[in-house]
Amino acid sequence: MDIYKEALDIEDILISLRRDFHMHPELGFEEHRTSGKIKEFLDSLNIPYETYAGTGVCGIITGEKKSDETRVIALRADIDALPMQEKNTCEYKSLNEGRMHACGHDAHTTILLGTAKLLNDHKSEFSGIVKLIFEPAEETTGGAPVMIKEGVLENPHVDAIIGLHVDESMEYGNIKIKYGVVNAASNPFTIKIKGKGGHGAQPHTTVDPIVIASQVVLSLQTIVSREIAPVNPSLITIGSIQGGTAQNIIPDEVCLKGIIRTMTKEDREYAKKRLREVVNGICVTMRAEADIEIEESYPCLYNEDSMVDVVKTAACTEIGEEHVLNQKNPKMGVESFAYFAEQRDSAFYFLGIANKEKNIIHPLHNSLFDIDERALAVGVAIQTKAVLNYLTK
């Protein structure tokens, strides 16, 4: 069978779906219309499904070919949009004020639905089960942990999972994939430095939390530059400093907010430990107190070698080896697919959607973001072929 040709044969359906999703973006755990459209499409194919995490959906396709072994593979797409105003002037521009699919989740959802159609058309040719996971709220807390807790990877037990993300830095018709770590882990934190306020003309009667906070900001950078191996990318970013109301008043408190990003579990635990030690040490030395809250957010995303091979083989078959590129470095951004990758063998890759001639060059989370819609069929072909390879090998 010619999978890519079959994907091209349904390109009009894919474009129509994607534009509909793009015109009606919804935020995390509010994707009621989006979820309804997904279910409507699955109903049209007679694919059964279950609801998870409120607005998440999991469809199930059961292969009809007889086999002594039953493998189960999952495909995942995220479905939520971003709280921003779209500035594109296209006919499918967002109709929801202050909402935009600026991260390509409309494309991800469309690709998974297109893949569902092709796999459903060919279910007599494979054994095993395919789970189609549509995850809500990827842009915020991530719907993945909720779906996992509710059992989306069980009954039947999922053996492996594949996901993708569009990439505006790469021309349509190409993909990038990487062995090992793909995305960073993140730990947002809040530090409240409690001093003693007073008159700016009498600093000796105060414990100035602004001066202390300044030392904290600089000292935290030495954890990255001097304590974590330079071959392991890591970041400690302070994104917010709040404190004080006037030029001549030393405040009682300063609040710092930031995020830790690391690439290994060991570095993650070390960075959290040392942040607490550095902040508390400075505060004790300078007669202040610190309240520190460190959140457990997204884990590192690791690709499993054999699953990377499955995707690469499928992509080489469908689009040609010259269009299957190696991702050299991990990304410092986070990705909620990492929660699934923690649980099962996985592969996550990036799908090119740029087109300079059409001025489709704007980055993710930009108000002018768009995709070359020809990439939809590419994604469908690769996903479909990868599943068939996995279930029939």
C-alpha positions as CSV (number, residue, x, y, z in Angstrom):
1,M,0.0,0.0,0.0
2,D,1.1,3.6,-0.6
3,I,0.5,5.3,2.7
4,Y,1.6,8.7,1.7
5,K,-0.6,8.7,-1.4
6,E,-3.6,7.7,0.8
7,A,-2.7,10.6,3.1
8,L,-2.7,13.0,0.1
9,D,-6.0,11.6,-1.0
10,I,-7.6,12.9,2.2
11,E,-5.7,16.2,2.2
12,D,-8.9,18.2,1.7
13,I,-10.4,16.6,4.8
14,L,-7.3,17.3,6.8
15,I,-7.2,21.0,5.8
16,S,-10.8,21.4,6.5
17,L,-10.4,19.9,10.0
18,R,-7.3,21.9,10.8
19,R,-9.0,25.2,9.8
20,D,-12.1,24.4,11.8
21,F,-9.9,23.7,14.9
22,H,-7.9,26.9,14.2
23,M,-11.0,29.1,14.0
24,H,-12.3,27.8,17.3
25,P,-9.4,27.7,19.8
26,E,-10.0,26.8,23.4
27,L,-7.8,26.9,26.5
28,G,-6.8,24.0,28.7
29,F,-9.6,21.9,30.2
30,E,-12.1,24.2,28.4
31,E,-11.8,22.4,25.0
32,H,-15.4,21.3,25.0
33,R,-16.1,22.1,21.3
34,T,-12.8,20.6,20.2
35,S,-13.4,17.5,22.2
36,G,-16.9,17.3,20.6
37,K,-15.5,17.6,17.1
38,I,-12.9,14.8,17.8
39,K,-15.7,12.5,19.1
40,E,-17.9,13.4,16.1
41,F,-15.1,12.4,13.7
42,L,-14.4,9.1,15.5
43,D,-18.1,8.4,15.5
44,S,-18.1,8.8,11.7
45,L,-15.5,6.0,11.5
46,N,-17.2,3.8,14.1
47,I,-14.1,4.1,16.3
48,P,-15.0,3.7,20.0
49,Y,-13.6,6.2,22.5
50,E,-13.6,7.1,26.2
51,T,-13.3,10.5,27.9
52,Y,-10.4,11.4,30.2
53,A,-9.5,14.5,32.2
54,G,-12.8,16.2,31.4
55,T,-12.1,17.2,27.8
56,G,-9.5,14.6,26.8
57,V,-10.4,11.7,24.5
58,C,-8.9,8.3,23.8
59,G,-10.1,6.4,20.7
60,I,-9.3,2.7,20.3
61,I,-8.7,0.8,17.0
62,T,-8.5,-2.9,17.2
63,G,-6.6,-4.8,14.5
64,E,-8.5,-7.7,12.9
65,K,-5.6,-9.8,11.8
66,K,-5.1,-13.0,13.8
67,S,-1.9,-13.2,15.9
68,D,-0.5,-15.0,18.9
69,E,0.8,-11.6,20.2
70,T,-1.2,-8.5,21.0
71,R,0.8,-5.4,21.0
72,V,-0.7,-2.0,22.0
73,I,0.7,1.3,20.8
74,A,-0.6,4.8,21.5
75,L,-0.4,8.0,19.5
76,R,-0.8,11.3,21.3
77,A,-1.9,14.8,20.2
78,D,-2.5,17.9,22.3
79,I,-5.6,19.9,21.7
80,D,-5.5,23.2,23.6
81,A,-4.7,26.7,22.4
82,L,-3.0,29.8,23.9
83,P,-4.5,33.0,25.5
84,M,-3.4,35.4,22.9
85,Q,-4.9,37.5,20.0
86,E,-4.3,36.3,16.5
87,K,-3.0,38.9,14.0
88,N,-3.1,36.8,10.8
89,T,-5.6,37.9,8.1
90,C,-6.3,34.4,6.7
91,E,-9.9,33.2,6.1
92,Y,-9.5,30.7,9.0
93,K,-8.4,33.3,11.5
94,S,-9.5,32.6,15.2
95,L,-13.1,33.6,15.9
96,N,-12.5,33.4,19.7
97,E,-11.3,36.7,21.1
98,G,-8.0,36.4,22.9
99,R,-7.6,32.8,21.9
100,M,-5.2,31.4,19.2
101,H,-3.8,28.1,18.1
102,A,-0.2,29.5,18.0
103,C,1.6,26.3,18.9
104,G,0.2,24.0,16.2
105,H,-2.0,21.9,18.4
106,D,-4.7,22.2,15.7
107,A,-2.3,20.5,13.3
108,H,-1.4,17.8,15.9
109,T,-5.1,17.0,16.5
110,T,-5.8,16.9,12.7
111,I,-2.9,14.6,12.0
112,L,-4.0,12.2,14.7
113,L,-7.5,12.1,13.3
114,G,-6.2,11.6,9.8
115,T,-4.0,8.8,11.1
116,A,-7.0,7.3,12.8
117,K,-8.9,7.2,9.4
118,L,-6.0,5.4,7.6
119,L,-5.4,2.9,10.3
120,N,-9.1,2.2,10.6
121,D,-9.2,1.6,6.8
122,H,-6.4,-0.9,7.2
123,K,-7.3,-2.6,10.4
124,S,-7.8,-5.9,8.6
125,E,-4.0,-5.9,7.9
126,F,-2.6,-5.7,11.4
127,S,-3.1,-7.3,14.8
128,G,-2.9,-5.5,18.1
129,I,-4.5,-2.3,19.3
130,V,-3.9,1.4,18.6
131,K,-4.9,4.0,21.3
132,L,-5.5,7.6,20.0
133,I,-4.8,10.0,22.9
134,F,-6.1,13.6,22.6
135,E,-4.6,15.4,25.6
136,P,-6.0,18.7,27.0
137,A,-4.2,21.5,28.7
138,E,-0.7,20.8,27.4
139,E,0.1,24.5,27.6
140,T,-0.6,24.9,31.3
141,T,-0.4,22.1,33.8
142,G,-0.6,19.3,31.2
143,G,-3.5,16.9,30.9
144,A,-1.1,13.9,30.7
145,P,-0.7,13.3,34.4
146,V,-4.5,13.4,34.9
147,M,-5.1,11.0,31.9
148,I,-2.4,8.6,33.2
149,K,-3.9,8.7,36.7
150,E,-7.3,7.9,35.2
151,G,-5.9,4.9,33.4
152,V,-5.5,6.0,29.8
153,L,-2.4,3.8,29.5
154,E,-4.2,0.7,30.8
155,N,-7.1,-1.6,29.8
156,P,-5.4,-2.5,27.5
157,H,-1.9,-1.9,28.7
158,V,0.0,0.4,26.3
159,D,3.5,-0.9,25.4
160,A,4.8,2.1,23.5
161,I,3.8,5.6,22.5
162,I,4.6,8.1,19.7
163,G,4.1,11.9,19.6
164,L,5.1,14.8,17.4
165,H,5.3,18.6,17.4
166,V,5.4,21.0,14.5
167,D,8.6,22.9,14.0
168,E,8.7,26.3,12.3
169,S,12.5,26.3,12.0
170,M,12.3,23.5,9.5
171,E,10.8,23.5,6.0
172,Y,7.7,21.4,5.2
173,G,8.6,17.9,4.1
174,N,11.3,17.3,6.7
175,I,11.3,15.9,10.2
176,K,13.9,15.9,13.1
177,I,14.3,13.2,15.7
178,K,16.8,12.5,18.4
179,Y,18.0,9.6,20.5
180,G,18.0,10.1,24.3
181,V,16.9,13.3,26.0
182,V,14.8,15.6,23.9
183,N,13.3,18.2,26.2
184,A,14.2,19.6,29.6
185,A,12.5,19.1,32.9
186,S,11.2,22.2,34.7
187,N,10.7,23.3,38.3
188,P,9.0,26.7,38.7
189,F,9.8,28.3,42.1
190,T,8.8,31.2,44.3
191,I,11.2,32.8,46.8
192,K,10.0,35.2,49.4
193,I,12.7,37.1,51.2
194,K,11.5,38.6,54.5
195,G,13.6,41.4,55.9
196,K,12.7,44.5,58.0
197,G,11.5,47.6,56.3
198,G,12.1,51.2,57.2
199,H,13.1,54.7,55.9
200,G,15.5,54.8,53.0
201,A,17.6,57.4,54.9
202,Q,18.2,55.0,57.7
203,P,19.2,51.7,56.1
204,H,21.1,50.6,59.2
205,T,17.8,50.2,61.1
206,T,16.5,47.8,58.4
207,V,17.2,44.4,56.9
208,D,17.0,45.3,53.2
209,P,15.3,42.5,51.2
210,I,16.1,44.2,47.9
211,V,19.8,44.1,48.5
212,I,19.5,40.5,49.7
213,A,17.4,39.5,46.7
214,S,20.1,41.0,44.4
215,Q,22.7,38.8,45.9
216,V,20.4,35.8,45.6
217,V,19.8,36.4,41.8
218,L,23.5,36.6,41.1
219,S,24.5,33.7,43.3
220,L,21.9,31.3,41.9
221,Q,23.6,31.6,38.5
222,T,26.8,30.0,39.9
223,I,24.8,26.7,40.4
224,V,24.6,26.5,36.7
225,S,28.0,27.9,35.8
226,R,30.1,26.3,38.5
227,E,28.3,23.3,40.0
228,I,26.6,21.5,37.2
229,A,28.7,19.9,34.5
230,P,28.9,22.2,31.5
231,V,28.1,19.3,29.1
232,N,24.7,19.1,30.7
233,P,22.5,22.0,29.7
234,S,20.7,23.7,32.6
235,L,19.1,27.1,33.4
236,I,18.0,29.0,36.4
237,T,15.9,31.9,35.3
238,I,14.5,34.6,37.5
239,G,11.5,36.0,35.6
240,S,9.8,38.2,38.2
241,I,11.0,40.5,41.0
242,Q,8.4,42.2,43.1
243,G,9.0,44.4,46.1
244,G,8.7,48.0,47.3
245,T,6.3,50.9,46.8
246,A,8.4,54.1,46.8
247,Q,12.0,55.4,46.3
248,N,12.6,56.2,49.9
249,I,11.0,53.2,51.6
250,I,12.9,49.9,52.2
251,P,10.2,47.2,52.0
252,D,9.7,44.3,54.4
253,E,9.6,41.7,51.7
254,V,10.7,40.9,48.1
255,C,9.3,38.1,46.0
256,L,11.3,36.3,43.3
257,K,9.7,34.0,40.8
258,G,11.6,31.8,38.3
259,I,12.2,28.4,36.9
260,I,14.8,25.7,36.9
261,R,15.4,23.7,33.7
262,T,17.6,20.6,33.6
263,M,18.3,17.6,31.4
264,T,19.0,14.8,33.8
265,K,17.2,13.6,36.9
266,E,20.4,13.9,38.9
267,D,20.9,17.6,37.9
268,R,17.3,18.3,38.6
269,E,17.5,17.1,42.2
270,Y,20.9,18.8,42.7
271,A,19.7,22.1,41.4
272,K,16.6,22.1,43.7
273,K,18.7,21.2,46.7
274,R,21.3,23.8,46.0
275,L,18.8,26.6,45.3
276,R,17.4,26.1,48.8
277,E,20.9,26.0,50.4
278,V,22.1,29.1,48.5
279,V,19.0,31.2,49.3
280,N,18.8,30.2,52.9
281,G,22.5,30.7,53.4
282,I,22.5,34.2,52.0
283,C,19.4,35.1,54.1
284,V,20.8,33.8,57.3
285,T,24.1,35.6,56.7
286,M,22.2,38.9,56.1
287,R,19.7,38.5,59.0
288,A,16.7,37.8,56.8
289,E,14.3,34.8,56.4
290,A,13.3,32.9,53.2
291,D,10.2,31.1,52.2
292,I,10.9,28.8,49.2
293,E,8.4,26.9,47.2
294,I,9.7,24.7,44.3
295,E,7.0,23.0,42.2
296,E,7.3,19.6,40.6
297,S,6.5,20.3,37.0
298,Y,7.3,18.6,33.7
299,P,9.9,15.8,33.7
300,C,12.7,15.4,31.1
301,L,11.5,13.9,27.9
302,Y,13.5,10.8,26.9
303,N,13.3,8.9,23.6
304,E,13.8,5.2,23.7
305,D,16.2,3.9,21.0
306,S,14.0,1.2,19.5
307,M,11.1,3.5,19.2
308,V,13.2,6.2,17.5
309,D,14.2,3.5,15.0
310,V,10.5,2.7,14.4
311,V,9.8,6.3,13.5
312,K,13.0,6.8,11.5
313,T,12.3,3.7,9.4
314,A,8.7,4.8,8.7
315,A,9.8,8.4,7.8
316,C,12.5,7.2,5.5
317,T,10.0,5.0,3.7
318,E,7.4,7.7,3.3
319,I,9.4,10.9,2.7
320,G,12.9,9.7,1.9
321,E,16.0,9.4,4.1
322,E,17.3,12.8,3.0
323,H,14.3,14.4,4.7
324,V,14.9,12.6,8.1
325,L,17.2,14.9,10.0
326,N,19.0,14.2,13.3
327,Q,18.2,16.7,16.1
328,K,21.6,17.5,17.4
329,N,20.8,19.1,20.8
330,P,17.9,18.8,23.2
331,K,15.5,21.7,23.6
332,M,15.4,23.7,26.9
333,G,11.6,24.0,26.6
334,V,9.3,21.5,28.3
335,E,6.7,19.1,26.8
336,S,4.0,17.2,28.6
337,F,4.5,14.2,26.4
338,A,7.3,13.6,28.8
339,Y,4.8,12.3,31.4
340,F,3.8,9.5,28.9
341,A,7.5,8.9,28.1
342,E,8.2,8.3,31.8
343,Q,5.7,5.5,31.7
344,R,6.3,3.7,28.4
345,D,8.9,3.3,25.6
346,S,8.4,6.4,23.4
347,A,9.5,8.5,20.5
348,F,8.8,12.2,20.1
349,Y,9.8,14.0,16.9
350,F,9.4,17.3,15.1
351,L,7.6,18.0,11.9
352,G,8.7,20.8,9.6
353,I,5.9,23.3,8.7
354,A,7.8,26.3,7.4
355,N,7.6,27.8,3.9
356,K,9.6,30.9,3.3
357,E,8.0,31.6,-0.1
358,K,4.6,31.8,1.6
359,N,6.0,33.8,4.5
360,I,5.2,31.0,6.9
361,I,8.2,31.7,9.1
362,H,6.9,33.0,12.4
363,P,7.8,31.2,15.6
364,L,5.6,29.2,18.0
365,H,3.6,31.4,20.4
366,N,3.7,34.3,17.9
367,S,0.5,36.1,16.9
368,L,1.4,35.5,13.2
369,F,2.2,31.8,13.5
370,D,0.8,29.5,10.8
371,I,1.7,26.3,9.0
372,D,2.2,25.0,5.5
373,E,-0.8,22.7,5.5
374,R,0.9,20.2,3.2
375,A,2.7,19.1,6.3
376,L,-0.5,17.5,7.6
377,A,-0.4,14.7,5.0
378,V,3.3,14.2,5.8
379,G,2.5,13.7,9.5
380,V,-0.4,11.4,8.8
381,A,1.8,9.2,6.5
382,I,4.6,8.9,9.0
383,Q,2.4,8.2,12.0
384,T,0.4,5.6,10.1
385,K,3.5,3.8,8.8
386,A,5.2,3.8,12.2
387,V,2.2,2.2,13.8
388,L,1.9,-0.4,11.1
389,N,5.6,-1.2,11.3
390,Y,5.4,-1.6,15.1
391,L,2.4,-3.8,15.1
392,T,3.5,-6.0,12.2
393,K,7.2,-6.4,12.9
